[in-house]
């Protein structure tokens, strides 16, 4: 049986919603997200996975799975010092963002 490709063992989660800046390319945003994963997130201790989802209304969800809520917050706290994360953030309309951190209970 194949295991799911998402981290089912996570206990911490960063859950953020956002919209793209006017004129920003979804394709370019996704390429920047991939670079951020490869060059930043995948190198962070406690990071388990990352996903971007899109709703019918054009709102995106950014999910970052970690070994704990504290670890998710710690990793997210380093975004502003990482050039790959900053490149990803350039695509986001910052007035539309809403970020929270969650602990898995079950």
DSSP file (Angstrom, degrees, kcal/mol; ACC not computed):
  #  RESIDUE AA STRUCTURE BP1 BP2  ACC     N-H-->O    O-->H-N    N-H-->O    O-->H-N    TCO  KAPPA ALPHA  PHI   PSI    X-CA   Y-CA   Z-CA
    1    1 A X              0   0    0      0, 0.0     2,-0.3     0, 0.0     0, 0.0   0.000 360.0 360.0 360.0 134.3    0.0    0.0    0.0
    2    2 A X        -     0   0    0      1,-0.1     2,-0.2     3,-0.0     3,-0.1  -0.587 360.0-128.5 -78.8 137.7    1.3    3.5   -0.9
    3    3 A X        -     0   0    0     -2,-0.3    -1,-0.1     1,-0.1     0, 0.0  -0.542  33.6 -96.2 -79.1 150.9    1.6    6.0    1.9
    4    4 A X        -     0   0    0     -2,-0.2     4,-0.2     1,-0.1    -1,-0.1  -0.312  26.9-127.4 -63.0 153.3    0.1    9.4    1.4
    5    5 A X  S    S+     0   0    0      2,-0.1     2,-0.3    -3,-0.1    -1,-0.1   0.523  85.8  82.6 -83.6  -4.3    2.4   12.1    0.2
    6    6 A X  S    S-     0   0    0     43,-0.1     2,-1.2     1,-0.0    -2,-0.1  -0.687  95.9 -98.1 -98.0 156.4    1.5   14.5    3.0
    7    7 A X    >   +     0   0    0     -2,-0.3     3,-1.1     1,-0.2    -2,-0.1  -0.565  39.8 177.0 -77.7  98.9    3.1   14.3    6.5
    8    8 A X  T 3  S+     0   0    0     -2,-1.2    -1,-0.2     1,-0.2    -3,-0.0   0.597  74.8  63.5 -77.2  -9.1    0.5   12.4    8.5
    9    9 A X  T 3  S+     0   0    0     -3,-0.1    -1,-0.2    39,-0.1    -2,-0.1   0.328  75.5 122.8 -95.9   7.5    2.8   12.4   11.6
   10   10 A X    <   +     0   0    0     -3,-1.1    57,-0.2     1,-0.1     3,-0.1  -0.302  34.0 178.2 -68.7 152.1    2.8   16.2   12.0
   11   11 A X        +     0   0    0     55,-1.7    93,-2.8     1,-0.2     2,-0.3   0.444  67.3  57.3-124.9 -12.1    1.7   17.8   15.3
   12   12 A X  E     -AB  66 103A   0     54,-2.2    54,-2.6    56,-0.3     2,-0.4  -0.924  61.5-178.0-122.2 148.9    2.3   21.5   14.3
   13   13 A X  E     -AB  65 102A   0     89,-2.0    89,-2.7    -2,-0.3     2,-0.5  -0.993  22.5-151.6-148.5 134.4    0.9   23.5   11.5
   14   14 A X  E     -AB  64 101A   0     50,-2.4    50,-1.9    -2,-0.4     2,-0.5  -0.941  22.3-171.6 -98.8 127.2    1.2   27.0   10.0
   15   15 A X  E     +AB  63 100A   0     85,-2.9    85,-2.1    -2,-0.5     2,-0.4  -0.963  11.1 167.9-124.9 111.7   -2.0   27.8    8.3
   16   16 A X  E     -AB  62  99A   0     46,-2.5    46,-3.4    -2,-0.5     2,-0.4  -0.961  19.4-157.8-127.6 143.6   -2.1   31.0    6.2
   17   17 A X  E     +AB  61  98A   0     81,-2.4    81,-1.7    -2,-0.4     2,-0.3  -0.899  24.0 153.3-115.0 149.7   -4.5   32.5    3.7
   18   18 A X  E     -A   60   0A   0     42,-2.0    42,-3.3    -2,-0.4     2,-0.3  -0.981  32.9-132.0-161.9 167.5   -3.6   35.0    1.1
   19   19 A X  E     - B   0  93A   0     74,-0.5    74,-3.0    -2,-0.3    77,-0.2  -0.909  35.9-104.4-121.2 154.7   -4.4   36.5   -2.3
   20   20 A X  E     - B   0  92A   0     38,-0.4    72,-0.3    -2,-0.3     3,-0.1  -0.455  40.3-100.7 -73.7 151.2   -1.9   37.3   -5.0
   21   21 A X    >   -     0   0    0     70,-2.5     3,-2.3     1,-0.1    -1,-0.1  -0.373  55.2 -81.5 -62.3 151.1   -0.8   40.8   -5.7
   22   22 A X  T 3  S+     0   0    0      1,-0.3    -1,-0.1    -3,-0.1     3,-0.1  -0.370 119.6  13.0 -56.0 128.6   -2.6   42.4   -8.7
   23   23 A X  T 3  S+     0   0    0      1,-0.3    -1,-0.3    -3,-0.1     2,-0.1   0.330  92.8 138.5  85.4  -7.0   -0.8   41.2  -11.8
   24   24 A X    <   -     0   0    0     -3,-2.3     2,-0.5    67,-0.1    -1,-0.3  -0.461  53.1-123.3 -73.4 144.3    1.2   38.5  -10.1
   25   25 A X     >  -     0   0    0      1,-0.1     4,-2.3    -2,-0.1     5,-0.2  -0.743   6.5-151.5 -90.3 128.1    1.5   35.2  -11.9
   26   26 A X  H  > S+     0   0    0     -2,-0.5     4,-2.6     2,-0.2     5,-0.2   0.905 100.1  54.0 -61.7 -40.9    0.3   32.0  -10.2
   27   27 A X  H  > S+     0   0    0      1,-0.2     4,-1.8     2,-0.2    -1,-0.2   0.917 110.6  45.2 -60.3 -44.3    2.9   30.0  -12.1
   28   28 A X  H  > S+     0   0    0      2,-0.2     4,-2.3     1,-0.2    -1,-0.2   0.879 111.4  53.1 -67.9 -37.8    5.7   32.3  -11.0
   29   29 A X  H  X S+     0   0    0     -4,-2.3     4,-2.3     1,-0.2    -2,-0.2   0.921 109.2  48.8 -61.9 -43.7    4.4   32.2   -7.4
   30   30 A X  H  X S+     0   0    0     -4,-2.6     4,-2.1     2,-0.2    -1,-0.2   0.864 109.8  51.7 -66.0 -35.5    4.4   28.4   -7.4
   31   31 A X  H  X S+     0   0    0     -4,-1.8     4,-2.2     2,-0.2    -1,-0.2   0.905 110.5  48.7 -65.6 -40.8    7.9   28.4   -8.8
   32   32 A X  H  X S+     0   0    0     -4,-2.3     4,-2.3     2,-0.2    56,-0.3   0.879 109.9  52.2 -65.5 -37.5    9.0   30.7   -6.0
   33   33 A X  H  X S+     0   0    0     -4,-2.3     4,-2.4     2,-0.2    -2,-0.2   0.901 108.8  50.2 -64.2 -41.1    7.3   28.4   -3.5
   34   34 A X  H  X S+     0   0    0     -4,-2.1     4,-2.7     2,-0.2    -2,-0.2   0.911 110.9  48.8 -63.6 -43.0    9.2   25.4   -4.9
   35   35 A X  H  X S+     0   0    0     -4,-2.2     4,-2.9     1,-0.2     5,-0.3   0.906 110.3  51.7 -62.7 -41.6   12.5   27.2   -4.6
   36   36 A X  H  X>S+     0   0    0     -4,-2.3     5,-2.1    48,-0.3     4,-1.7   0.905 111.5  47.1 -61.9 -42.1   11.6   28.2   -1.0
   37   37 A X  H  <>S+     0   0    0     -4,-2.4     5,-3.0     3,-0.2     6,-0.2   0.950 117.5  41.9 -62.3 -49.4   10.9   24.6   -0.2
   38   38 A X  H  <5S+     0   0    0     -4,-2.7    -2,-0.2     1,-0.2    -1,-0.2   0.894 125.3  32.3 -66.7 -42.4   14.1   23.3   -1.8
   39   39 A X  H  <5S+     0   0    0     -4,-2.9    -1,-0.2    -5,-0.2    -3,-0.2   0.574 136.5   8.7 -98.1 -11.5   16.5   26.0   -0.6
   40   40 A X  T ><5S+     0   0    0     -4,-1.7     3,-1.5    -5,-0.3     4,-0.3   0.583 121.9  43.9-130.8 -68.2   15.0   26.9    2.8
   41   41 A X  G > <S+     0   0    0     -5,-2.1     3,-2.0     1,-0.3     6,-0.2   0.892 109.6  55.0 -60.1 -45.4   12.1   24.8    4.3
   42   42 A X  G 3 <S+     0   0    0     -5,-3.0    -1,-0.3    -6,-0.3    -4,-0.1   0.651 106.6  54.7 -64.4 -12.8   13.5   21.4    3.5
   43   43 A X  G <  S+     0   0    0     -3,-1.5     2,-0.4    -6,-0.2    -1,-0.3   0.434  86.8 101.3 -97.2  -2.1   16.7   22.3    5.3
   44   44 A X  S X  S-     0   0    0     -3,-2.0     3,-1.7    -4,-0.3     2,-0.2  -0.716  77.6-119.9 -90.0 129.2   15.0   23.3    8.6
   45   45 A X  T 3  S+     0   0    0     -2,-0.4     3,-0.1     1,-0.2    -2,-0.1  -0.470 100.0  22.0 -64.1 131.4   15.0   20.8   11.5
   46   46 A X  T 3  S+     0   0    0      1,-0.3    21,-1.9    -2,-0.2     2,-0.3   0.298  88.6 130.3  92.6  -8.6   11.4   19.8   12.3
   47   47 A X  E <   +C   66   0A   0     -3,-1.7    -1,-0.3    19,-0.2    19,-0.2  -0.631  26.1 171.8 -78.7 135.2    9.9   20.8    8.9
   48   48 A X  E     -     0   0A   0     17,-3.0     2,-0.3     1,-0.4    18,-0.2   0.658  53.5 -33.8-117.4 -25.5    7.8   18.0    7.5
   49   49 A X  E     -C   65   0A   0     16,-1.3    16,-2.8   -43,-0.1    -1,-0.4  -0.949  43.0-138.4 173.4 165.9    6.1   19.3    4.4
   50   50 A X  E     +C   64   0A   0     -2,-0.3     2,-0.3    14,-0.2    14,-0.2  -0.995  17.4 177.0-144.3 142.9    4.5   22.3    2.6
   51   51 A X  E     -C   63   0A   0     12,-2.3    12,-3.0    -2,-0.3     2,-0.4  -0.996  15.8-154.6-147.1 148.0    1.4   22.7    0.4
   52   52 A X  E     -C   62   0A   0     -2,-0.3     2,-0.3    10,-0.2    10,-0.2  -0.995  17.7-174.5-122.3 130.3   -0.4   25.5   -1.3
   53   53 A X  E     -C   61   0A   0      8,-2.5     8,-2.4    -2,-0.4     2,-0.4  -0.824  11.5-147.5-119.3 160.0   -4.1   25.2   -2.1
   54   54 A X  E     -C   60   0A   0     -2,-0.3     6,-0.2     6,-0.2     2,-0.1  -0.995   8.3-148.7-132.6 131.2   -6.5   27.5   -4.0
   55   55 A X    >   -     0   0    0      4,-3.3     3,-1.8    -2,-0.4     6,-0.0  -0.452  33.1-104.3 -89.8 167.2  -10.1   28.0   -3.3
   56   56 A X  T 3  S+     0   0    0      1,-0.3    -1,-0.1    -2,-0.1    -2,-0.0   0.735 119.5  58.9 -62.2 -23.6  -12.8   28.8   -5.9
   57   57 A X  T 3  S-     0   0    0      2,-0.1    -1,-0.3     1,-0.0     3,-0.1   0.385 122.0-102.4 -89.2   4.6  -12.8   32.5   -4.8
   58   58 A X  S <  S+     0   0    0     -3,-1.8   -38,-0.4     1,-0.3     2,-0.3   0.488  77.8 136.8  88.9   3.2   -9.1   32.9   -5.6
   59   59 A X        -     0   0    0    -40,-0.1    -4,-3.3   -42,-0.0    -1,-0.3  -0.673  41.8-148.4 -82.8 138.0   -7.9   32.7   -2.0
   60   60 A X  E     -AC  18  54A   0    -42,-3.3   -42,-2.0    -2,-0.3     2,-0.4  -0.759   2.1-148.7-103.7 152.5   -4.8   30.6   -1.5
   61   61 A X  E     -AC  17  53A   0     -8,-2.4    -8,-2.5    -2,-0.3     2,-0.6  -0.988   5.2-158.7-119.7 130.7   -3.9   28.6    1.6
   62   62 A X  E     -AC  16  52A   0    -46,-3.4   -46,-2.5    -2,-0.4     2,-0.5  -0.952  12.4-172.7-109.1 121.1   -0.3   28.0    2.6
   63   63 A X  E     -AC  15  51A   0    -12,-3.0   -12,-2.3    -2,-0.6     2,-0.5  -0.956   8.9-176.9-116.7 130.6    0.3   25.0    4.9
   64   64 A X  E     -AC  14  50A   0    -50,-1.9   -50,-2.4    -2,-0.5     2,-0.3  -0.976  14.0-153.6-127.0 118.4    3.6   24.2    6.5
   65   65 A X  E     +AC  13  49A   0    -16,-2.8   -17,-3.0    -2,-0.5   -16,-1.3  -0.712  20.8 169.6 -92.5 137.9    3.7   21.0    8.5
   66   66 A X  E     -AC  12  47A   0    -54,-2.6   -54,-2.2    -2,-0.3   -55,-1.7  -0.895  48.9-102.6-142.4 170.7    6.1   20.6   11.4
   67   67 A X  S    S+     0   0    0    -21,-1.9     2,-0.3    -2,-0.3   -20,-0.1   0.680 103.6   1.9 -71.6 -17.2    7.0   18.3   14.3
   68   68 A X  S  > S-     0   0    0    -22,-0.2     4,-2.1   -57,-0.1   -56,-0.3  -0.978  72.6-109.0-159.3 163.7    5.3   20.7   16.8
   69   69 A X  H  > S+     0   0    0     -2,-0.3     4,-2.4   -58,-0.3     5,-0.2   0.912 120.5  53.5 -62.5 -41.8    3.4   24.0   16.8
   70   70 A X  H  > S+     0   0    0      1,-0.2     4,-2.3     2,-0.2    -1,-0.2   0.895 108.7  49.1 -60.3 -40.3    6.5   25.7   18.4
   71   71 A X  H  > S+     0   0    0      2,-0.2     4,-2.6     1,-0.2     5,-0.2   0.889 109.0  52.4 -68.3 -38.6    8.7   24.4   15.6
   72   72 A X  H  X S+     0   0    0     -4,-2.1     4,-2.3     1,-0.2    -2,-0.2   0.918 112.1  46.1 -61.3 -43.1    6.2   25.7   13.0
   73   73 A X  H  X S+     0   0    0     -4,-2.4     4,-1.9     2,-0.2    -2,-0.2   0.896 111.8  51.7 -66.0 -40.4    6.3   29.1   14.6
   74   74 A X  H  < S+     0   0    0     -4,-2.3     4,-0.5     2,-0.2    -2,-0.2   0.934 112.1  45.2 -62.3 -47.3   10.1   29.0   14.9
   75   75 A X  H >< S+     0   0    0     -4,-2.6     3,-1.6     1,-0.2     4,-0.3   0.932 112.6  50.7 -63.1 -46.3   10.5   28.2   11.2
   76   76 A X  H >< S+     0   0    0     -4,-2.3     3,-1.5     1,-0.3     4,-0.4   0.837 101.3  64.0 -61.3 -32.7    8.0   30.8   10.1
   77   77 A X  T 3< S+     0   0    0     -4,-1.9    -1,-0.3     1,-0.3     3,-0.2   0.676  99.4  54.1 -65.1 -17.4    9.9   33.3   12.2
   78   78 A X  T X  S+     0   0    0     -3,-1.6     3,-1.5    -4,-0.5     4,-0.4   0.471  80.1  93.2 -94.9  -3.4   12.9   32.9    9.9
   79   79 A X  G X  S+     0   0    0     -3,-1.5     3,-1.6    -4,-0.3     7,-0.3   0.891  80.2  57.0 -56.3 -41.4   11.1   33.6    6.7
   80   80 A X  G 3  S+     0   0    0     -4,-0.4    -1,-0.3     1,-0.3    -2,-0.1   0.594 107.4  48.9 -72.2  -9.4   12.0   37.3    6.8
   81   81 A X  G <  S+     0   0    0     -3,-1.5     2,-0.5    -4,-0.0    -1,-0.3   0.393  95.3  85.6-104.1   0.6   15.7   36.5    6.9
   82   82 A X    <>  -     0   0    0     -3,-1.6     4,-2.6    -4,-0.4     5,-0.2  -0.900  65.3-150.9-110.1 125.0   15.7   34.0    4.0
   83   83 A X  H  > S+     0   0    0     -2,-0.5     4,-1.9     1,-0.2    -1,-0.1   0.822  98.2  52.2 -62.7 -31.6   16.0   35.3    0.4
   84   84 A X  H  > S+     0   0    0      2,-0.2     4,-1.6     1,-0.2   -48,-0.3   0.884 111.7  45.9 -72.1 -38.5   14.0   32.4   -1.0
   85   85 A X  H  > S+     0   0    0      2,-0.2     4,-2.5     1,-0.2    -2,-0.2   0.905 111.9  52.1 -67.8 -41.2   11.1   33.0    1.4
   86   86 A X  H  X S+     0   0    0     -4,-2.6     4,-1.1    -7,-0.3    -2,-0.2   0.877 106.6  53.4 -62.9 -37.0   11.2   36.7    0.7
   87   87 A X  H  < S+     0   0    0     -4,-1.9     4,-0.3     1,-0.2     3,-0.3   0.897 110.5  47.4 -64.0 -39.9   11.0   36.0   -3.1
   88   88 A X  H >< S+     0   0    0     -4,-1.6     3,-1.7   -56,-0.3     4,-0.2   0.920 108.1  55.3 -64.6 -44.1    7.9   33.9   -2.5
   89   89 A X  H >< S+     0   0    0     -4,-2.5     3,-1.5     1,-0.3    -1,-0.2   0.725  90.6  75.3 -64.1 -21.8    6.4   36.7   -0.3
   90   90 A X  T 3< S+     0   0    0     -4,-1.1    -1,-0.3    -3,-0.3    -2,-0.2   0.722  92.1  55.1 -62.4 -21.0    6.8   39.2   -3.1
   91   91 A X  T <  S+     0   0    0     -3,-1.7   -70,-2.5    -4,-0.3     2,-0.4   0.563  91.8  94.5 -86.9  -9.5    3.8   37.6   -4.9
   92   92 A X  E <  S-B   20   0A   0     -3,-1.5     2,-1.1   -72,-0.3   -72,-0.2  -0.675  74.0-132.7 -95.9 135.0    1.5   38.0   -1.9
   93   93 A X  E >   -B   19   0A   0    -74,-3.0     3,-2.2    -2,-0.4   -74,-0.5  -0.749  23.3-158.2 -77.4 103.5   -0.9   40.9   -1.3
   94   94 A X  E >  S+     0   0A   0     -2,-1.1     3,-0.7     1,-0.3    -1,-0.2   0.678  85.5  65.4 -66.6 -17.9    0.0   41.5    2.3
   95   95 A X  E 3  S+     0   0A   0      1,-0.2    -1,-0.3   -76,-0.1    -2,-0.0   0.643 102.3  51.4 -74.5 -12.6   -3.2   43.2    3.1
   96   96 A X  E <  S+     0   0A   0     -3,-2.2    -1,-0.2   -77,-0.2    -2,-0.2   0.445  85.6 114.6-101.7  -1.2   -5.0   39.9    2.5
   97   97 A X  E <   +     0   0A   0     -3,-0.7     2,-0.3    -4,-0.3   -79,-0.2  -0.401  33.8 175.5 -81.1 148.1   -2.9   37.6    4.7
   98   98 A X  E     -B   17   0A   0    -81,-1.7   -81,-2.4    -2,-0.1     2,-0.4  -0.901  10.8-175.8-146.9 115.6   -4.1   35.8    7.8
   99   99 A X  E     +B   16   0A   0     -2,-0.3     2,-0.3   -83,-0.2   -83,-0.2  -0.937   6.8 166.9-122.1 136.9   -1.6   33.4    9.5
  100  100 A X  E     -B   15   0A   0    -85,-2.1   -85,-2.9    -2,-0.4     2,-0.4  -0.956  25.6-134.2-142.0 162.2   -2.2   31.1   12.4
  101  101 A X  E     -B   14   0A   0     -2,-0.3     2,-0.3   -87,-0.2   -87,-0.2  -0.947  24.2-170.2-121.4 140.7   -0.4   28.3   14.2
  102  102 A X  E     -B   13   0A   0    -89,-2.7   -89,-2.0    -2,-0.4     2,-0.5  -0.930  18.2-143.0-135.4 150.2   -2.1   25.1   15.2
  103  103 A X  E     -B   12   0A   0     -2,-0.3     2,-0.3   -91,-0.2   -91,-0.2  -0.962  28.3-122.9-112.6 130.1   -1.4   22.0   17.3
  104  104 A X        -     0   0    0    -93,-2.8   -35,-0.1    -2,-0.5    -2,-0.0  -0.545  26.6-178.7 -72.0 129.9   -2.8   18.7   16.1
  105  105 A X              0   0    0     -2,-0.3    -1,-0.2     0, 0.0   -94,-0.0   0.724 360.0 360.0 -99.8 -28.0   -5.0   17.0   18.7
  106  106 A X              0   0    0    -95,-0.0    -2,-0.1     0, 0.0   -95,-0.0   0.337 360.0 360.0-142.2 360.0   -6.0   13.8   16.9
